[in-house]
Amino acid sequence: MPKVIHLRGKCIGCAVCAEMQPELWCMSKKDGKATLLHASSKRDIFVLVVDDLILDRTLVIAKACPVNIIKIS
């Protein structure tokens, strides 16, 4: 299963991920950064296993991120 990796500490809060895929992303009211919902985390690195049904859309979002902090492995 593919994993979405979000380097949240480097997020600039552009909100492109939350706008394009609100079922996986939301914007924090506390610090204005994107949050990968239901992800496990170690420090500022968040990881979520996703199924193939949403993988294509998530790849588009990863490419749309202006600071390239969304990775798929």
N, CA, C, O and CB atoms as a CASP TS submission, in Angstrom:
PFRMAT TS
TARGET T0000
AUTHOR 0000-0000-0000
METHOD Language model
MODEL 1
PARENT N/A
ATOM      1  N   MET     1       0.847  -1.188   0.000  1.00  0.00           N
ATOM      2  CA  MET     1       0.000   0.000   0.000  1.00  0.00           C
ATOM      3  C   MET     1       0.889   1.246   0.000  1.00  0.00           C
ATOM      4  O   MET     1       1.883   1.299   0.725  1.00  0.00           O
ATOM      5  CB  MET     1      -0.962   0.001   1.231  1.00  0.00           C
ATOM      6  N   PRO     2       0.539   2.236  -0.800  1.00  0.00           N
ATOM      7  CA  PRO     2       1.328   3.471  -0.842  1.00  0.00           C
ATOM      8  C   PRO     2       1.136   4.308   0.417  1.00  0.00           C
ATOM      9  O   PRO     2       0.117   4.217   1.101  1.00  0.00           O
ATOM     10  CB  PRO     2       0.954   4.293  -2.070  1.00  0.00           C
ATOM     11  N   LYS     3       2.140   5.122   0.699  1.00  0.00           N
ATOM     12  CA  LYS     3       2.097   6.005   1.862  1.00  0.00           C
ATOM     13  C   LYS     3       2.235   7.449   1.412  1.00  0.00           C
ATOM     14  O   LYS     3       3.012   7.765   0.511  1.00  0.00           O
ATOM     15  CB  LYS     3       3.208   5.644   2.872  1.00  0.00           C
ATOM     16  N   VAL     4       1.465   8.318   2.055  1.00  0.00           N
ATOM     17  CA  VAL     4       1.613   9.755   1.873  1.00  0.00           C
ATOM     18  C   VAL     4       2.484  10.246   3.020  1.00  0.00           C
ATOM     19  O   VAL     4       2.209   9.955   4.183  1.00  0.00           O
ATOM     20  CB  VAL     4       0.214  10.496   1.837  1.00  0.00           C
ATOM     21  N   ILE     5       3.521  10.982   2.695  1.00  0.00           N
ATOM     22  CA  ILE     5       4.423  11.527   3.706  1.00  0.00           C
ATOM     23  C   ILE     5       4.350  13.046   3.613  1.00  0.00           C
ATOM     24  O   ILE     5       4.561  13.625   2.548  1.00  0.00           O
ATOM     25  CB  ILE     5       5.899  11.010   3.510  1.00  0.00           C
ATOM     26  N   HIS     6       4.050  13.681   4.739  1.00  0.00           N
ATOM     27  CA  HIS     6       3.894  15.134   4.788  1.00  0.00           C
ATOM     28  C   HIS     6       4.926  15.716   5.744  1.00  0.00           C
ATOM     29  O   HIS     6       4.925  15.404   6.935  1.00  0.00           O
ATOM     30  CB  HIS     6       2.456  15.527   5.226  1.00  0.00           C
ATOM     31  N   LEU     7       5.792  16.548   5.228  1.00  0.00           N
ATOM     32  CA  LEU     7       6.820  17.215   6.031  1.00  0.00           C
ATOM     33  C   LEU     7       6.222  18.519   6.558  1.00  0.00           C
ATOM     34  O   LEU     7       6.523  19.601   6.055  1.00  0.00           O
ATOM     35  CB  LEU     7       8.133  17.485   5.187  1.00  0.00           C
ATOM     36  N   ARG     8       5.384  18.400   7.560  1.00  0.00           N
ATOM     37  CA  ARG     8       4.553  19.508   8.030  1.00  0.00           C
ATOM     38  C   ARG     8       5.353  20.712   8.518  1.00  0.00           C
ATOM     39  O   ARG     8       4.899  21.848   8.382  1.00  0.00           O
ATOM     40  CB  ARG     8       3.664  19.030   9.132  1.00  0.00           C
ATOM     41  N   GLY     9       6.506  20.486   9.070  1.00  0.00           N
ATOM     42  CA  GLY     9       7.316  21.585   9.580  1.00  0.00           C
ATOM     43  C   GLY     9       7.724  22.585   8.510  1.00  0.00           C
ATOM     44  O   GLY     9       8.028  23.737   8.818  1.00  0.00           O
ATOM     45  N   LYS    10       7.733  22.149   7.252  1.00  0.00           N
ATOM     46  CA  LYS    10       8.127  23.021   6.144  1.00  0.00           C
ATOM     47  C   LYS    10       6.918  23.604   5.405  1.00  0.00           C
ATOM     48  O   LYS    10       7.084  24.302   4.405  1.00  0.00           O
ATOM     49  CB  LYS    10       9.002  22.250   5.166  1.00  0.00           C
ATOM     50  N   CYS    11       5.714  23.325   5.888  1.00  0.00           N
ATOM     51  CA  CYS    11       4.485  23.806   5.243  1.00  0.00           C
ATOM     52  C   CYS    11       4.407  25.331   5.326  1.00  0.00           C
ATOM     53  O   CYS    11       4.723  25.926   6.356  1.00  0.00           O
ATOM     54  CB  CYS    11       3.233  23.165   5.902  1.00  0.00           C
ATOM     55  N   ILE    12       3.976  25.958   4.213  1.00  0.00           N
ATOM     56  CA  ILE    12       3.812  27.412   4.189  1.00  0.00           C
ATOM     57  C   ILE    12       2.336  27.826   4.277  1.00  0.00           C
ATOM     58  O   ILE    12       2.021  29.016   4.256  1.00  0.00           O
ATOM     59  CB  ILE    12       4.436  27.984   2.917  1.00  0.00           C
ATOM     60  N   GLY    13       1.448  26.854   4.373  1.00  0.00           N
ATOM     61  CA  GLY    13       0.029  27.145   4.561  1.00  0.00           C
ATOM     62  C   GLY    13      -0.697  27.658   3.332  1.00  0.00           C
ATOM     63  O   GLY    13      -1.627  28.453   3.460  1.00  0.00           O
ATOM     64  N   CYS    14      -0.301  27.228   2.153  1.00  0.00           N
ATOM     65  CA  CYS    14      -0.951  27.701   0.921  1.00  0.00           C
ATOM     66  C   CYS    14      -2.356  27.118   0.760  1.00  0.00           C
ATOM     67  O   CYS    14      -3.187  27.704   0.066  1.00  0.00           O
ATOM     68  CB  CYS    14      -0.098  27.337  -0.301  1.00  0.00           C
ATOM     69  N   ALA    15      -2.630  25.990   1.382  1.00  0.00           N
ATOM     70  CA  ALA    15      -3.948  25.336   1.421  1.00  0.00           C
ATOM     71  C   ALA    15      -4.350  24.619   0.140  1.00  0.00           C
ATOM     72  O   ALA    15      -5.503  24.205   0.018  1.00  0.00           O
ATOM     73  CB  ALA    15      -4.984  26.346   1.739  1.00  0.00           C
ATOM     74  N   VAL    16      -3.452  24.459  -0.811  1.00  0.00           N
ATOM     75  CA  VAL    16      -3.817  23.775  -2.051  1.00  0.00           C
ATOM     76  C   VAL    16      -4.246  22.331  -1.768  1.00  0.00           C
ATOM     77  O   VAL    16      -5.176  21.838  -2.405  1.00  0.00           O
ATOM     78  CB  VAL    16      -2.637  23.798  -3.046  1.00  0.00           C
ATOM     79  N   CYS    17      -3.604  21.660  -0.849  1.00  0.00           N
ATOM     80  CA  CYS    17      -3.953  20.273  -0.526  1.00  0.00           C
ATOM     81  C   CYS    17      -5.347  20.180   0.092  1.00  0.00           C
ATOM     82  O   CYS    17      -6.141  19.319  -0.288  1.00  0.00           O
ATOM     83  CB  CYS    17      -2.916  19.671   0.432  1.00  0.00           C
ATOM     84  N   ALA    18      -5.641  21.056   1.032  1.00  0.00           N
ATOM     85  CA  ALA    18      -6.942  21.036   1.704  1.00  0.00           C
ATOM     86  C   ALA    18      -8.075  21.407   0.752  1.00  0.00           C
ATOM     87  O   ALA    18      -9.190  20.904   0.888  1.00  0.00           O
ATOM     88  CB  ALA    18      -6.934  21.988   2.894  1.00  0.00           C
ATOM     89  N   GLU    19      -7.797  22.276  -0.199  1.00  0.00           N
ATOM     90  CA  GLU    19      -8.818  22.660  -1.170  1.00  0.00           C
ATOM     91  C   GLU    19      -9.077  21.545  -2.176  1.00  0.00           C
ATOM     92  O   GLU    19     -10.216  21.337  -2.593  1.00  0.00           O
ATOM     93  CB  GLU    19      -8.401  23.933  -1.899  1.00  0.00           C
ATOM     94  N   MET    20      -8.030  20.828  -2.567  1.00  0.00           N
ATOM     95  CA  MET    20      -8.170  19.800  -3.600  1.00  0.00           C
ATOM     96  C   MET    20      -8.594  18.441  -3.055  1.00  0.00           C
ATOM     97  O   MET    20      -9.196  17.647  -3.778  1.00  0.00           O
ATOM     98  CB  MET    20      -6.875  19.651  -4.338  1.00  0.00           C
ATOM     99  N   GLN    21      -8.288  18.164  -1.790  1.00  0.00           N
ATOM    100  CA  GLN    21      -8.593  16.843  -1.224  1.00  0.00           C
ATOM    101  C   GLN    21      -8.975  16.990   0.260  1.00  0.00           C
ATOM    102  O   GLN    21      -8.227  16.557   1.136  1.00  0.00           O
ATOM    103  CB  GLN    21      -7.370  15.876  -1.385  1.00  0.00           C
ATOM    104  N   PRO    22     -10.129  17.595   0.540  1.00  0.00           N
ATOM    105  CA  PRO    22     -10.511  17.861   1.923  1.00  0.00           C
ATOM    106  C   PRO    22     -10.754  16.606   2.769  1.00  0.00           C
ATOM    107  O   PRO    22     -10.783  16.680   3.998  1.00  0.00           O
ATOM    108  CB  PRO    22     -11.740  18.699   1.935  1.00  0.00           C
ATOM    109  N   GLU    23     -10.927  15.465   2.115  1.00  0.00           N
ATOM    110  CA  GLU    23     -11.110  14.232   2.896  1.00  0.00           C
ATOM    111  C   GLU    23      -9.802  13.761   3.532  1.00  0.00           C
ATOM    112  O   GLU    23      -9.830  12.944   4.452  1.00  0.00           O
ATOM    113  CB  GLU    23     -11.679  13.123   2.007  1.00  0.00           C
ATOM    114  N   LEU    24      -8.654  14.263   3.058  1.00  0.00           N
ATOM    115  CA  LEU    24      -7.355  13.891   3.640  1.00  0.00           C
ATOM    116  C   LEU    24      -6.633  15.038   4.328  1.00  0.00           C
ATOM    117  O   LEU    24      -5.743  14.804   5.146  1.00  0.00           O
ATOM    118  CB  LEU    24      -6.469  13.336   2.575  1.00  0.00           C
ATOM    119  N   TRP    25      -7.002  16.276   4.010  1.00  0.00           N
ATOM    120  CA  TRP    25      -6.252  17.437   4.494  1.00  0.00           C
ATOM    121  C   TRP    25      -7.176  18.468   5.120  1.00  0.00           C
ATOM    122  O   TRP    25      -8.320  18.631   4.698  1.00  0.00           O
ATOM    123  CB  TRP    25      -5.459  18.075   3.354  1.00  0.00           C
ATOM    124  N   CYS    26      -6.664  19.163   6.135  1.00  0.00           N
ATOM    125  CA  CYS    26      -7.350  20.331   6.676  1.00  0.00           C
ATOM    126  C   CYS    26      -6.294  21.347   7.094  1.00  0.00           C
ATOM    127  O   CYS    26      -5.122  21.017   7.272  1.00  0.00           O
ATOM    128  CB  CYS    26      -8.275  19.945   7.881  1.00  0.00           C
ATOM    129  N   MET    27      -6.732  22.572   7.245  1.00  0.00           N
ATOM    130  CA  MET    27      -5.818  23.626   7.663  1.00  0.00           C
ATOM    131  C   MET    27      -5.986  23.851   9.161  1.00  0.00           C
ATOM    132  O   MET    27      -7.105  23.963   9.662  1.00  0.00           O
ATOM    133  CB  MET    27      -6.072  24.942   6.866  1.00  0.00           C
ATOM    134  N   SER    28      -4.879  23.916   9.857  1.00  0.00           N
ATOM    135  CA  SER    28      -4.900  24.128  11.302  1.00  0.00           C
ATOM    136  C   SER    28      -5.240  25.577  11.623  1.00  0.00           C
ATOM    137  O   SER    28      -4.645  26.500  11.066  1.00  0.00           O
ATOM    138  CB  SER    28      -3.548  23.748  11.926  1.00  0.00           C
ATOM    139  N   LYS    29      -6.191  25.769  12.516  1.00  0.00           N
ATOM    140  CA  LYS    29      -6.523  27.122  12.966  1.00  0.00           C
ATOM    141  C   LYS    29      -5.442  27.650  13.923  1.00  0.00           C
ATOM    142  O   LYS    29      -5.301  28.857  14.118  1.00  0.00           O
ATOM    143  CB  LYS    29      -7.913  27.137  13.658  1.00  0.00           C
ATOM    144  N   LYS    30      -4.699  26.732  14.502  1.00  0.00           N
ATOM    145  CA  LYS    30      -3.674  27.117  15.473  1.00  0.00           C
ATOM    146  C   LYS    30      -2.448  27.756  14.809  1.00  0.00           C
ATOM    147  O   LYS    30      -1.982  28.808  15.247  1.00  0.00           O
ATOM    148  CB  LYS    30      -3.244  25.900  16.278  1.00  0.00           C
ATOM    149  N   ASP    31      -1.924  27.118  13.749  1.00  0.00           N
ATOM    150  CA  ASP    31      -0.695  27.631  13.130  1.00  0.00           C
ATOM    151  C   ASP    31      -0.803  27.888  11.627  1.00  0.00           C
ATOM    152  O   ASP    31       0.165  28.330  11.008  1.00  0.00           O
ATOM    153  CB  ASP    31       0.418  26.668  13.374  1.00  0.00           C
ATOM    154  N   GLY    32      -1.968  27.617  11.034  1.00  0.00           N
ATOM    155  CA  GLY    32      -2.181  27.911   9.618  1.00  0.00           C
ATOM    156  C   GLY    32      -1.556  26.924   8.655  1.00  0.00           C
ATOM    157  O   GLY    32      -1.566  27.157   7.447  1.00  0.00           O
ATOM    158  N   LYS    33      -1.011  25.823   9.163  1.00  0.00           N
ATOM    159  CA  LYS    33      -0.378  24.818   8.309  1.00  0.00           C
ATOM    160  C   LYS    33      -1.357  23.696   7.992  1.00  0.00           C
ATOM    161  O   LYS    33      -2.344  23.496   8.700  1.00  0.00           O
ATOM    162  CB  LYS    33       0.884  24.250   8.982  1.00  0.00           C
ATOM    163  N   ALA    34      -1.067  22.965   6.915  1.00  0.00           N
ATOM    164  CA  ALA    34      -1.893  21.821   6.535  1.00  0.00           C
ATOM    165  C   ALA    34      -1.658  20.655   7.483  1.00  0.00           C
ATOM    166  O   ALA    34      -0.554  20.461   7.991  1.00  0.00           O
ATOM    167  CB  ALA    34      -1.599  21.397   5.088  1.00  0.00           C
ATOM    168  N   THR    35      -2.700  19.894   7.709  1.00  0.00           N
ATOM    169  CA  THR    35      -2.635  18.699   8.543  1.00  0.00           C
ATOM    170  C   THR    35      -3.146  17.515   7.739  1.00  0.00           C
ATOM    171  O   THR    35      -4.230  17.576   7.159  1.00  0.00           O
ATOM    172  CB  THR    35      -3.458  18.878   9.853  1.00  0.00           C
ATOM    173  N   LEU    36      -2.380  16.450   7.702  1.00  0.00           N
ATOM    174  CA  LEU    36      -2.785  15.206   7.044  1.00  0.00           C
ATOM    175  C   LEU    36      -3.622  14.417   8.047  1.00  0.00           C
ATOM    176  O   LEU    36      -3.106  13.914   9.045  1.00  0.00           O
ATOM    177  CB  LEU    36      -1.533  14.369   6.548  1.00  0.00           C
ATOM    178  N   LEU    37      -4.905  14.319   7.768  1.00  0.00           N
ATOM    179  CA  LEU    37      -5.843  13.693   8.695  1.00  0.00           C
ATOM    180  C   LEU    37      -5.573  12.206   8.879  1.00  0.00           C
ATOM    181  O   LEU    37      -5.215  11.512   7.927  1.00  0.00           O
ATOM    182  CB  LEU    37      -7.259  13.895   8.210  1.00  0.00           C
ATOM    183  N   HIS    38      -5.743  11.722  10.094  1.00  0.00           N
ATOM    184  CA  HIS    38      -5.618  10.303  10.455  1.00  0.00           C
ATOM    185  C   HIS    38      -4.208   9.749  10.258  1.00  0.00           C
ATOM    186  O   HIS    38      -4.033   8.534  10.164  1.00  0.00           O
ATOM    187  CB  HIS    38      -6.589   9.484   9.642  1.00  0.00           C
ATOM    188  N   ALA    39      -3.216  10.611  10.196  1.00  0.00           N
ATOM    189  CA  ALA    39      -1.836  10.170   9.970  1.00  0.00           C
ATOM    190  C   ALA    39      -1.124   9.933  11.291  1.00  0.00           C
ATOM    191  O   ALA    39      -1.453  10.537  12.312  1.00  0.00           O
ATOM    192  CB  ALA    39      -1.066  11.204   9.136  1.00  0.00           C
ATOM    193  N   SER    40      -0.147   9.045  11.251  1.00  0.00           N
ATOM    194  CA  SER    40       0.733   8.882  12.407  1.00  0.00           C
ATOM    195  C   SER    40       1.890   9.857  12.228  1.00  0.00           C
ATOM    196  O   SER    40       2.216  10.249  11.107  1.00  0.00           O
ATOM    197  CB  SER    40       1.247   7.390  12.551  1.00  0.00           C
ATOM    198  N   SER    41       2.506  10.244  13.343  1.00  0.00           N
ATOM    199  CA  SER    41       3.550  11.254  13.212  1.00  0.00           C
ATOM    200  C   SER    41       4.734  10.979  14.128  1.00  0.00           C
ATOM    201  O   SER    41       4.614  10.368  15.190  1.00  0.00           O
ATOM    202  CB  SER    41       2.985  12.623  13.506  1.00  0.00           C
ATOM    203  N   LYS    42       5.871  11.455  13.669  1.00  0.00           N
ATOM    204  CA  LYS    42       7.083  11.532  14.461  1.00  0.00           C
ATOM    205  C   LYS    42       7.617  12.925  14.226  1.00  0.00           C
ATOM    206  O   LYS    42       8.046  13.254  13.121  1.00  0.00           O
ATOM    207  CB  LYS    42       8.137  10.409  14.078  1.00  0.00           C
ATOM    208  N   ARG    43       7.594  13.733  15.247  1.00  0.00           N
ATOM    209  CA  ARG    43       7.966  15.147  15.149  1.00  0.00           C
ATOM    210  C   ARG    43       7.091  15.821  14.110  1.00  0.00           C
ATOM    211  O   ARG    43       5.868  15.805  14.253  1.00  0.00           O
ATOM    212  CB  ARG    43       9.469  15.311  14.788  1.00  0.00           C
ATOM    213  N   ASP    44       7.654  16.403  13.084  1.00  0.00           N
ATOM    214  CA  ASP    44       6.858  17.102  12.079  1.00  0.00           C
ATOM    215  C   ASP    44       6.717  16.316  10.780  1.00  0.00           C
ATOM    216  O   ASP    44       6.463  16.901   9.728  1.00  0.00           O
ATOM    217  CB  ASP    44       7.472  18.443  11.788  1.00  0.00           C
ATOM    218  N   ILE    45       6.881  14.993  10.843  1.00  0.00           N
ATOM    219  CA  ILE    45       6.708  14.143   9.669  1.00  0.00           C
ATOM    220  C   ILE    45       5.474  13.270   9.903  1.00  0.00           C
ATOM    221  O   ILE    45       5.415  12.485  10.849  1.00  0.00           O
ATOM    222  CB  ILE    45       7.991  13.264   9.400  1.00  0.00           C
ATOM    223  N   PHE    46       4.497  13.429   9.019  1.00  0.00           N
ATOM    224  CA  PHE    46       3.247  12.690   9.143  1.00  0.00           C
ATOM    225  C   PHE    46       3.157  11.667   8.016  1.00  0.00           C
ATOM    226  O   PHE    46       3.511  11.955   6.873  1.00  0.00           O
ATOM    227  CB  PHE    46       2.027  13.651   9.117  1.00  0.00           C
ATOM    228  N   VAL    47       2.675  10.461   8.353  1.00  0.00           N
ATOM    229  CA  VAL    47       2.601   9.364   7.380  1.00  0.00           C
ATOM    230  C   VAL    47       1.204   8.745   7.438  1.00  0.00           C
ATOM    231  O   VAL    47       0.665   8.481   8.513  1.00  0.00           O
ATOM    232  CB  VAL    47       3.702   8.280   7.661  1.00  0.00           C
ATOM    233  N   LEU    48       0.636   8.523   6.256  1.00  0.00           N
ATOM    234  CA  LEU    48      -0.676   7.899   6.145  1.00  0.00           C
ATOM    235  C   LEU    48      -0.660   6.893   5.010  1.00  0.00           C
ATOM    236  O   LEU    48      -0.272   7.222   3.889  1.00  0.00           O
ATOM    237  CB  LEU    48      -1.778   8.958   5.921  1.00  0.00           C
ATOM    238  N   VAL    49      -1.078   5.676   5.293  1.00  0.00           N
ATOM    239  CA  VAL    49      -1.229   4.648   4.258  1.00  0.00           C
ATOM    240  C   VAL    49      -2.551   4.914   3.544  1.00  0.00           C
ATOM    241  O   VAL    49      -3.593   5.072   4.180  1.00  0.00           O
ATOM    242  CB  VAL    49      -1.188   3.186   4.873  1.00  0.00           C
ATOM    243  N   VAL    50      -2.495   4.960   2.213  1.00  0.00           N
ATOM    244  CA  VAL    50      -3.702   5.214   1.420  1.00  0.00           C
ATOM    245  C   VAL    50      -3.930   4.061   0.453  1.00  0.00           C
ATOM    246  O   VAL    50      -3.009   3.310   0.130  1.00  0.00           O
ATOM    247  CB  VAL    50      -3.588   6.557   0.648  1.00  0.00           C
ATOM    248  N   ASP    51      -5.171   3.934  -0.003  1.00  0.00           N
ATOM    249  CA  ASP    51      -5.455   2.887  -0.982  1.00  0.00           C
ATOM    250  C   ASP    51      -5.291   3.436  -2.397  1.00  0.00           C
ATOM    251  O   ASP    51      -5.168   4.643  -2.607  1.00  0.00           O
ATOM    252  CB  ASP    51      -6.882   2.324  -0.781  1.00  0.00           C
ATOM    253  N   ASP    52      -5.292   2.540  -3.336  1.00  0.00           N
ATOM    254  CA  ASP    52      -5.060   2.907  -4.722  1.00  0.00           C
ATOM    255  C   ASP    52      -6.165   3.790  -5.306  1.00  0.00           C
ATOM    256  O   ASP    52      -5.943   4.481  -6.300  1.00  0.00           O
ATOM    257  CB  ASP    52      -4.918   1.667  -5.549  1.00  0.00           C
ATOM    258  N   LEU    53      -7.340   3.772  -4.700  1.00  0.00           N
ATOM    259  CA  LEU    53      -8.460   4.556  -5.219  1.00  0.00           C
ATOM    260  C   LEU    53      -8.214   6.060  -5.128  1.00  0.00           C
ATOM    261  O   LEU    53      -8.683   6.814  -5.980  1.00  0.00           O
ATOM    262  CB  LEU    53      -9.726   4.204  -4.469  1.00  0.00           C
ATOM    263  N   ILE    54      -7.495   6.496  -4.119  1.00  0.00           N
ATOM    264  CA  ILE    54      -7.238   7.929  -3.969  1.00  0.00           C
ATOM    265  C   ILE    54      -5.795   8.307  -4.307  1.00  0.00           C
ATOM    266  O   ILE    54      -5.419   9.476  -4.217  1.00  0.00           O
ATOM    267  CB  ILE    54      -7.557   8.362  -2.552  1.00  0.00           C
ATOM    268  N   LEU    55      -5.001   7.333  -4.688  1.00  0.00           N
ATOM    269  CA  LEU    55      -3.588   7.591  -4.953  1.00  0.00           C
ATOM    270  C   LEU    55      -3.376   8.568  -6.107  1.00  0.00           C
ATOM    271  O   LEU    55      -2.553   9.476  -5.989  1.00  0.00           O
ATOM    272  CB  LEU    55      -2.877   6.292  -5.253  1.00  0.00           C
ATOM    273  N   ASP    56      -4.092   8.408  -7.210  1.00  0.00           N
ATOM    274  CA  ASP    56      -3.895   9.292  -8.362  1.00  0.00           C
ATOM    275  C   ASP    56      -4.152  10.754  -8.000  1.00  0.00           C
ATOM    276  O   ASP    56      -3.392  11.644  -8.383  1.00  0.00           O
ATOM    277  CB  ASP    56      -4.812   8.871  -9.511  1.00  0.00           C
ATOM    278  N   ARG    57      -5.212  10.982  -7.274  1.00  0.00           N
ATOM    279  CA  ARG    57      -5.545  12.353  -6.860  1.00  0.00           C
ATOM    280  C   ARG    57      -4.496  12.904  -5.895  1.00  0.00           C
ATOM    281  O   ARG    57      -4.151  14.084  -5.954  1.00  0.00           O
ATOM    282  CB  ARG    57      -6.939  12.393  -6.203  1.00  0.00           C
ATOM    283  N   THR    58      -4.001  12.067  -5.027  1.00  0.00           N
ATOM    284  CA  THR    58      -2.988  12.491  -4.070  1.00  0.00           C
ATOM    285  C   THR    58      -1.673  12.811  -4.776  1.00  0.00           C
ATOM    286  O   THR    58      -0.952  13.713  -4.350  1.00  0.00           O
ATOM    287  CB  THR    58      -2.771  11.408  -3.007  1.00  0.00           C
ATOM    288  N   LEU    59      -1.353  12.094  -5.837  1.00  0.00           N
ATOM    289  CA  LEU    59      -0.154  12.401  -6.626  1.00  0.00           C
ATOM    290  C   LEU    59      -0.259  13.786  -7.271  1.00  0.00           C
ATOM    291  O   LEU    59       0.729  14.517  -7.341  1.00  0.00           O
ATOM    292  CB  LEU    59       0.062  11.328  -7.712  1.00  0.00           C
ATOM    293  N   VAL    60      -1.442  14.137  -7.734  1.00  0.00           N
ATOM    294  CA  VAL    60      -1.665  15.468  -8.312  1.00  0.00           C
ATOM    295  C   VAL    60      -1.441  16.547  -7.254  1.00  0.00           C
ATOM    296  O   VAL    60      -0.838  17.585  -7.530  1.00  0.00           O
ATOM    297  CB  VAL    60      -3.097  15.579  -8.899  1.00  0.00           C
ATOM    298  N   ILE    61      -1.923  16.297  -6.066  1.00  0.00           N
ATOM    299  CA  ILE    61      -1.754  17.259  -4.974  1.00  0.00           C
ATOM    300  C   ILE    61      -0.289  17.385  -4.588  1.00  0.00           C
ATOM    301  O   ILE    61       0.190  18.487  -4.319  1.00  0.00           O
ATOM    302  CB  ILE    61      -2.587  16.842  -3.755  1.00  0.00           C
ATOM    303  N   ALA    62       0.416  16.282  -4.560  1.00  0.00           N
ATOM    304  CA  ALA    62       1.842  16.329  -4.239  1.00  0.00           C
ATOM    305  C   ALA    62       2.598  17.195  -5.248  1.00  0.00           C
ATOM    306  O   ALA    62       3.502  17.943  -4.875  1.00  0.00           O
ATOM    307  CB  ALA    62       2.434  14.908  -4.210  1.00  0.00           C
ATOM    308  N   LYS    63       2.228  17.093  -6.520  1.00  0.00           N
ATOM    309  CA  LYS    63       2.869  17.911  -7.545  1.00  0.00           C
ATOM    310  C   LYS    63       2.450  19.373  -7.450  1.00  0.00           C
ATOM    311  O   LYS    63       3.212  20.261  -7.833  1.00  0.00           O
ATOM    312  CB  LYS    63       2.540  17.371  -8.925  1.00  0.00           C
ATOM    313  N   ALA    64       1.247  19.633  -6.942  1.00  0.00           N
ATOM    314  CA  ALA    64       0.745  21.002  -6.829  1.00  0.00           C
ATOM    315  C   ALA    64       1.324  21.755  -5.636  1.00  0.00           C
ATOM    316  O   ALA    64       1.264  22.983  -5.593  1.00  0.00           O
ATOM    317  CB  ALA    64      -0.755  20.985  -6.728  1.00  0.00           C
ATOM    318  N   CYS    65       1.878  21.040  -4.679  1.00  0.00           N
ATOM    319  CA  CYS    65       2.439  21.686  -3.485  1.00  0.00           C
ATOM    320  C   CYS    65       3.620  22.571  -3.888  1.00  0.00           C
ATOM    321  O   CYS    65       4.587  22.070  -4.462  1.00  0.00           O
ATOM    322  CB  CYS    65       2.887  20.620  -2.433  1.00  0.00           C
ATOM    323  N   PRO    66       3.564  23.874  -3.602  1.00  0.00           N
ATOM    324  CA  PRO    66       4.619  24.778  -4.054  1.00  0.00           C
ATOM    325  C   PRO    66       5.979  24.572  -3.378  1.00  0.00           C
ATOM    326  O   PRO    66       7.002  25.009  -3.906  1.00  0.00           O
ATOM    327  CB  PRO    66       4.181  26.176  -3.832  1.00  0.00           C
ATOM    328  N   VAL    67       5.999  23.917  -2.230  1.00  0.00           N
ATOM    329  CA  VAL    67       7.270  23.692  -1.541  1.00  0.00           C
ATOM    330  C   VAL    67       7.677  22.210  -1.531  1.00  0.00           C
ATOM    331  O   VAL    67       8.637  21.832  -0.860  1.00  0.00           O
ATOM    332  CB  VAL    67       7.179  24.210  -0.111  1.00  0.00           C
ATOM    333  N   ASN    68       6.946  21.381  -2.273  1.00  0.00           N
ATOM    334  CA  ASN    68       7.280  19.954  -2.450  1.00  0.00           C
ATOM    335  C   ASN    68       7.500  19.198  -1.138  1.00  0.00           C
ATOM    336  O   ASN    68       8.500  18.501  -0.968  1.00  0.00           O
ATOM    337  CB  ASN    68       8.520  19.830  -3.294  1.00  0.00           C
ATOM    338  N   ILE    69       6.554  19.347  -0.225  1.00  0.00           N
ATOM    339  CA  ILE    69       6.686  18.677   1.070  1.00  0.00           C
ATOM    340  C   ILE    69       5.725  17.499   1.222  1.00  0.00           C
ATOM    341  O   ILE    69       5.607  16.923   2.304  1.00  0.00           O
ATOM    342  CB  ILE    69       6.451  19.669   2.189  1.00  0.00           C
ATOM    343  N   ILE    70       5.046  17.146   0.143  1.00  0.00           N
ATOM    344  CA  ILE    70       4.159  15.987   0.130  1.00  0.00           C
ATOM    345  C   ILE    70       4.814  14.945  -0.767  1.00  0.00           C
ATOM    346  O   ILE    70       5.035  15.180  -1.955  1.00  0.00           O
ATOM    347  CB  ILE    70       2.702  16.360  -0.373  1.00  0.00           C
ATOM    348  N   LYS    71       5.117  13.802  -0.187  1.00  0.00           N
ATOM    349  CA  LYS    71       5.797  12.728  -0.914  1.00  0.00           C
ATOM    350  C   LYS    71       4.924  11.474  -0.906  1.00  0.00           C
ATOM    351  O   LYS    71       4.127  11.267   0.009  1.00  0.00           O
ATOM    352  CB  LYS    71       7.192  12.430  -0.288  1.00  0.00           C
ATOM    353  N   ILE    72       5.081  10.650  -1.925  1.00  0.00           N
ATOM    354  CA  ILE    72       4.392   9.355  -2.014  1.00  0.00           C
ATOM    355  C   ILE    72       5.452   8.276  -2.104  1.00  0.00           C
ATOM    356  O   ILE    72       6.362   8.361  -2.928  1.00  0.00           O
ATOM    357  CB  ILE    72       3.416   9.295  -3.250  1.00  0.00           C
ATOM    358  N   SER    73       5.339   7.259  -1.255  1.00  0.00           N
ATOM    359  CA  SER    73       6.300   6.157  -1.327  1.00  0.00           C
ATOM    360  C   SER    73       5.573   4.833  -1.449  1.00  0.00           C
ATOM    361  O   SER    73       6.212   3.783  -1.523  1.00  0.00           O
ATOM    362  CB  SER    73       7.217   6.149  -0.093  1.00  0.00           C
TER
END
